């Protein structure tokens, strides 16, 4: 253990980044008297600023090993992570004791830290996501920059750590929570985690025979619906085209990226919950303003329904989007209902007055007589009524085609 003396301010001077270099130090009021601290370096790579009644972690040099912050140093409790405490640290995980009751902005900026455990259920976090992050994503549609954390925050259920994770979309695990049991099932190139009531796609294997080929993710495994595509499931699969069934409710971050070969991703639900990051579907990540700031690139196309979450996602990240149309679903929203019948009637009236057709005949001419007219609208309404009472046949089957 090495001990040094230094003079540290007990309370920071408040100033903006732009004014810091221009104004003299005397221009800023000192809000509290300076207090002498002792700098203590421990053999496990941690550096502390030790004051008369508490200590703060100021630096970590540990490389690719778990780091456990002690309850106390030099006889005083360790109560905080100072700004930059784990900045660019190579620790693999961090465990904080109950004594650590606050962390500063930029306390943990580390790509290698996959888990952070908080012992204090009431630990104070600064406003904003900058306390913990691994990188910063720039959103093309708005230019905004969003902090991302690739790891998991661990804490007590109902704790401030949980609230912080939920607020910024970070993964959270409650201390003592039991893992939901599952079995691993492989079918062809797909590996699933099968739970009691559902299955989740865990991985699409790379196979030379499938390179630049296409695949449809099954909608069922062992009689259970496939409801999620997990992180890193399809990145590096080598496939060019992938279809995601309508049973999938959740698509996790990096589920389809980076995937250099992907050119078309078809999403068959209007309501997939797609993790809000360009890396969820991408071919590569490109740094734009330094090593931490990046955005994703995807030169392929996303296919989905009009007004769907897939379309909103594509627009947010500047990706190409194509609407899926099908027989009877003339507005491409993934549903056959009264709005499609109305669109057919509007089309019929417009064509009767000499206007150019706007509805594709192959989707609007449901009875196959070569015209889009009121009879097609009537058939669509009848089919809609059929599905509303539990009918599951396709519109072609319903109409006897």
C-alpha positions in Angstrom: 0.0 0.0 0.0 1.4 3.4 -1.0 0.3 6.6 0.8 0.7 10.2 -0.5 -0.4 13.6 0.7 -2.4 16.0 -1.5 -4.8 19.0 -1.2 -8.3 18.3 -2.5 -11.4 20.5 -2.6 -14.2 19.2 -0.5 -16.7 20.8 -2.9 -16.1 21.3 -6.6 -16.0 24.7 -8.2 -19.0 25.2 -10.5 -18.3 26.4 -14.1 -19.1 25.5 -17.7 -16.6 23.8 -19.9 -16.5 26.7 -22.3 -15.7 29.3 -19.6 -13.2 27.2 -17.8 -10.2 28.2 -19.9 -11.3 31.8 -20.5 -12.0 33.0 -17.0 -9.4 33.4 -14.2 -9.6 31.1 -11.2 -10.6 34.1 -9.0 -13.8 34.5 -11.0 -15.2 31.3 -9.5 -16.4 31.3 -5.9 -15.1 28.7 -3.6 -18.2 27.0 -2.0 -16.3 25.1 0.7 -12.9 25.1 2.4 -10.3 22.8 0.9 -9.5 19.8 2.9 -6.2 17.9 2.9 -6.5 14.3 1.8 -4.2 11.3 1.7 -3.9 9.4 -1.5 -3.8 5.7 -0.9 -2.9 3.1 -3.5 -3.7 -0.5 -2.8 -2.0 -3.6 -4.3 -5.2 -4.6 -6.1 -5.1 -1.5 -8.3 -7.4 0.9 -6.5 -6.6 4.5 -5.6 -8.4 6.3 -2.9 -8.6 9.9 -1.7 -8.8 9.5 2.1 -10.3 12.3 4.1 -10.8 12.7 7.9 -14.2 10.9 7.9 -14.5 9.1 4.6 -12.7 7.9 1.5 -13.5 8.0 -2.2 -12.3 5.7 -5.1 -10.5 7.9 -7.6 -8.8 5.4 -9.9 -8.6 1.8 -10.8 -5.8 0.1 -12.8 -6.9 -3.5 -12.4 -6.7 -5.4 -15.7 -9.4 -7.9 -16.7 -10.1 -9.1 -13.2 -13.1 -8.7 -10.8 -12.7 -5.7 -8.4 -14.2 -5.6 -5.0 -14.2 -2.2 -3.3 -13.5 -2.5 0.4 -15.8 -1.2 3.1 -13.1 1.0 4.5 -9.6 2.3 3.9 -7.2 3.6 6.5 -9.9 3.3 9.1 -12.6 5.4 7.4 -15.5 4.1 5.3 -15.4 4.2 1.5 -18.5 6.2 0.6 -18.2 7.3 -3.0 -16.9 6.7 -6.5 -15.4 10.0 -7.7 -15.6 11.2 -11.2 -13.4 9.1 -13.4 -12.9 6.4 -10.7 -13.3 3.6 -13.3 -12.8 5.6 -16.4 -11.2 3.4 -19.1 -10.7 0.8 -16.4 -10.1 -2.8 -17.6 -11.8 -4.4 -14.6 -14.1 -7.2 -15.6 -16.7 -6.6 -12.8 -17.1 -4.2 -9.8 -18.7 -5.0 -6.4 -19.5 -1.9 -4.3 -20.0 -2.3 -0.5 -23.0 -0.9 1.3 -20.9 2.0 2.5 -20.7 3.4 -1.0 -23.7 5.7 -1.0 -23.1 7.8 -4.1 -21.3 7.8 -7.5 -20.4 10.7 -9.6 -20.9 11.4 -13.3 -18.4 9.4 -15.5 -17.6 7.2 -12.5 -17.6 4.1 -14.6 -16.7 4.5 -18.3 -15.3 1.1 -19.1 -16.0 -1.3 -22.0 -14.8 -4.3 -20.1 -17.0 -4.0 -17.0 -19.8 -6.5 -17.5 -21.3 -6.3 -14.0 -21.6 -3.7 -11.3 -23.1 -4.7 -8.0 -24.5 -2.0 -5.6 -24.6 -2.9 -1.9 -26.5 0.2 -0.8 -30.1 0.1 -2.0 -30.3 3.8 -1.7 -27.1 4.8 -3.5 -27.4 8.3 -5.0 -26.9 8.5 -8.8 -26.4 11.8 -10.7 -29.0 13.0 -13.1 -28.5 11.6 -16.6 -27.0 8.3 -17.8 -23.4 9.4 -17.7 -22.6 7.8 -14.4 -22.2 4.4 -16.0 -21.6 3.7 -19.7 -19.4 1.9 -22.1 -19.9 4.0 -25.2 -21.9 6.8 -26.8 -24.2 6.3 -29.8 -25.1 9.1 -32.1 -28.6 8.9 -33.6 -28.6 9.9 -37.3 -32.2 11.2 -37.4 -31.7 13.7 -34.6 -28.0 14.1 -34.0 -28.5 13.3 -30.3 -25.9 11.3 -28.4 -27.0 8.5 -26.0 -24.9 6.8 -23.4 -25.0 3.0 -23.6 -23.9 0.3 -21.1 -23.4 -3.2 -22.4 -23.2 -4.9 -19.1 -25.6 -5.6 -16.2 -26.3 -3.6 -13.1 -27.0 -5.7 -10.0 -28.7 -4.5 -6.9 -31.6 -5.0 -4.5 -35.1 -5.2 -5.9 -36.7 -1.8 -5.7 -33.3 -0.1 -5.2 -32.1 3.2 -6.8 -29.8 1.0 -8.9 -32.8 -0.7 -10.4 -34.5 2.6 -11.0 -31.4 4.0 -12.7 -31.1 0.9 -14.9 -34.8 1.1 -16.0 -34.6 4.8 -16.6 -31.8 4.4 -19.2 -32.6 1.0 -20.6 -29.7 -0.8 -18.9 -29.9 -4.5 -18.0 -30.7 -5.1 -14.3 -30.6 -8.2 -12.1 -31.9 -8.3 -8.6 -29.6 -9.7 -5.9 -30.6 -13.2 -4.9 -33.1 -13.5 -7.8 -33.2 -17.1 -9.1 -32.5 -17.6 -12.8 -35.5 -18.9 -14.7 -34.8 -22.5 -15.7 -34.5 -23.4 -19.4 -33.3 -26.1 -21.7 -31.1 -25.5 -24.7 -32.5 -26.9 -27.9 -30.8 -26.9 -31.3 -32.8 -27.2 -34.6 -30.8 -27.0 -37.8 -28.8 -23.7 -37.5 -31.0 -22.3 -34.7 -30.3 -22.7 -31.0 -33.1 -21.8 -28.6 -33.5 -21.4 -24.8 -36.7 -23.1 -24.1 -38.6 -22.0 -21.0 -41.8 -23.4 -19.5 -44.1 -21.1 -21.6 -41.9 -19.9 -24.5 -38.7 -20.2 -26.5 -36.1 -17.5 -27.2 -33.6 -17.6 -30.1 -30.1 -17.6 -28.6 -27.9 -18.2 -31.7 -27.9 -18.7 -35.4 -24.9 -20.8 -36.2 -22.5 -19.9 -39.0 -22.4 -22.6 -41.7 -20.4 -22.4 -44.9 -23.4 -23.9 -46.8 -25.6 -21.1 -45.7 -23.2 -18.2 -46.4 -25.2 -15.4 -48.1 -28.3 -17.6 -48.0 -31.7 -17.0 -46.4 -33.5 -18.4 -43.4 -36.8 -18.1 -41.6 -36.7 -18.2 -37.8 -39.3 -20.8 -36.7 -42.4 -19.5 -34.8 -42.5 -22.5 -32.5 -40.1 -24.9 -30.8 -41.4 -28.0 -29.0 -44.9 -26.5 -29.2 -44.0 -23.2 -27.6 -44.0 -19.8 -29.3 -40.7 -18.2 -30.1 -41.0 -14.8 -28.4 -37.6 -13.2 -28.5 -34.4 -12.8 -30.4 -31.6 -12.4 -27.8 -28.5 -10.3 -27.9 -25.9 -11.4 -30.4 -28.2 -14.2 -31.7 -27.7 -13.5 -35.4 -24.6 -11.4 -35.6 -22.0 -13.2 -37.7 -24.5 -15.8 -39.0 -23.3 -15.3 -42.6 -26.9 -15.1 -43.8 -28.0 -12.4 -46.3 -31.8 -12.6 -45.6 -33.6 -13.4 -42.3 -37.3 -13.5 -41.6 -38.6 -13.0 -38.0 -42.0 -14.5 -37.2 -44.9 -12.5 -35.8 -44.7 -14.5 -32.5 -41.5 -12.6 -31.6 -42.3 -9.9 -29.1 -38.8 -8.7 -28.2 -35.6 -8.1 -30.2 -32.6 -7.4 -28.0 -29.6 -5.1 -28.6 -27.1 -6.5 -31.1 -29.6 -9.2 -32.0 -28.8 -8.8 -35.7 -25.5 -7.0 -35.6 -22.9 -6.5 -36.4 -23.8 -8.8 -39.3 -21.7 -7.9 -42.4 -23.6 -10.2 -44.8 -27.1 -9.1 -43.9 -29.0 -7.4 -46.8 -32.7 -8.0 -45.9 -34.4 -8.4 -42.6 -38.2 -9.1 -42.7 -40.1 -8.4 -39.5 -43.6 -10.0 -39.5 -45.2 -8.3 -36.5 -46.4 -4.7 -36.4 -45.4 -4.5 -32.8 -42.0 -6.0 -32.2 -40.2 -4.4 -29.2 -36.9 -3.5 -30.9 -34.1 -2.3 -28.6 -33.5 1.3 -29.3 -30.0 1.2 -30.7 -28.7 1.2 -34.3 -26.6 -1.8 -33.3 -29.7 -4.0 -32.9 -29.7 -4.3 -36.7 -26.5 -3.3 -38.4 -23.6 -4.5 -40.6 -20.9 -2.5 -38.7 -20.2 0.2 -36.2 -18.4 3.3 -37.1 -16.7 5.8 -34.8 -17.5 9.4 -35.5 -16.2 11.7 -32.8 -13.5 9.8 -31.0 -13.1 6.3 -29.6 -16.3 6.4 -27.5 -18.8 7.9 -30.0 -20.1 5.8 -32.8 -23.1 5.1 -35.0 -24.2 2.0 -36.9 -24.3 1.3 -40.6 -26.7 -0.9 -42.5 -26.9 -0.8 -46.3 -29.6 -3.5 -46.6 -33.4 -3.2 -46.2 -35.8 -3.8 -43.4 -39.2 -5.1 -44.5 -42.2 -4.6 -42.3 -45.7 -3.2 -42.0 -46.8 0.4 -42.5 -46.8 2.2 -39.2 -45.0 -0.7 -37.5 -42.3 -0.5 -34.9 -40.0 -1.8 -37.6 -40.7 1.2 -39.8 -40.2 3.7 -36.9 -36.9 2.0 -36.0 -35.7 2.2 -39.6 -36.5 5.8 -39.9 -34.8 6.7 -36.6 -31.5 5.1 -37.7 -31.7 6.1 -41.4 -32.2 2.5 -42.7 -34.0 1.6 -45.9 -37.5 0.3 -45.3 -40.0 -1.5 -47.5 -43.7 -2.0 -46.7 -45.0 -5.6 -46.7 -48.4 -5.9 -48.6 -50.5 -9.0 -48.8 -53.9 -10.0 -50.2 -56.5 -7.9 -48.6 -54.0 -5.8 -46.6 -54.0 -3.0 -49.1 -52.6 -0.4 -46.6 -49.7 -2.6 -45.6 -50.3 -2.4 -41.8 -50.3 -6.1 -41.2 -54.0 -6.4 -40.5 -57.0 -7.0 -42.7 -59.8 -4.8 -41.4 -62.3 -2.1 -42.2 -59.6 0.4 -43.1 -58.6 -1.9 -46.0 -62.2 -2.1 -47.2 -62.4 1.7 -47.0 -59.2 2.1 -49.0 -60.6 -0.3 -51.7 -63.8 1.8 -52.0 -61.8 5.1 -52.2 -59.7 3.5 -54.9 -62.8 2.3 -56.8 -64.4 5.8 -56.7 -61.1 7.4 -57.8 -60.6 5.1 -60.8 -64.3 5.6 -61.9 -63.5 9.3 -62.2 -60.4 8.8 -64.3 -57.7 8.9 -61.6 -54.7 6.7 -61.8 -54.8 3.5 -59.6 -52.9 3.7 -56.3 -53.8 0.3 -54.8 -51.9 -2.7 -56.2 -54.4 -4.9 -57.9 -52.7 -8.1 -56.8 -53.5 -7.1 -53.1 -56.9 -5.3 -53.6 -58.6 -7.7 -56.0 -59.4 -10.3 -53.3 -62.1 -12.1 -55.4 -59.8 -12.4 -58.4 -62.2 -11.0 -61.0 -59.7 -8.6 -62.4 -61.2 -5.5 -60.9 -60.9 -3.5 -57.6 -64.4 -2.5 -56.7 -67.2 -2.6 -54.0 -67.4 -6.4 -54.1 -63.8 -6.7 -53.0 -64.5 -4.2 -50.2 -67.5 -6.4 -49.2 -65.4 -9.5 -49.1 -62.8 -7.8 -47.0 -65.4 -6.7 -44.5 -66.8 -10.3 -44.3 -63.4 -11.7 -43.7 -62.7 -9.1 -41.0 -65.9 -10.1 -39.3 -64.8 -13.7 -39.6 -61.5 -13.1 -37.9 -63.1 -11.0 -35.1 -65.2 -14.0 -34.1 -62.1 -16.3 -33.9 -61.6 -17.4 -37.5 -58.1 -18.3 -38.4 -58.2 -19.2 -42.1 -56.4 -16.9 -44.6 -58.5 -14.6 -46.7 -57.8 -16.9 -49.7 -59.1 -19.9 -47.8 -62.1 -18.0 -46.5 -63.1 -17.0 -50.0 -62.5 -20.5 -51.3 -59.7 -19.6 -53.7 
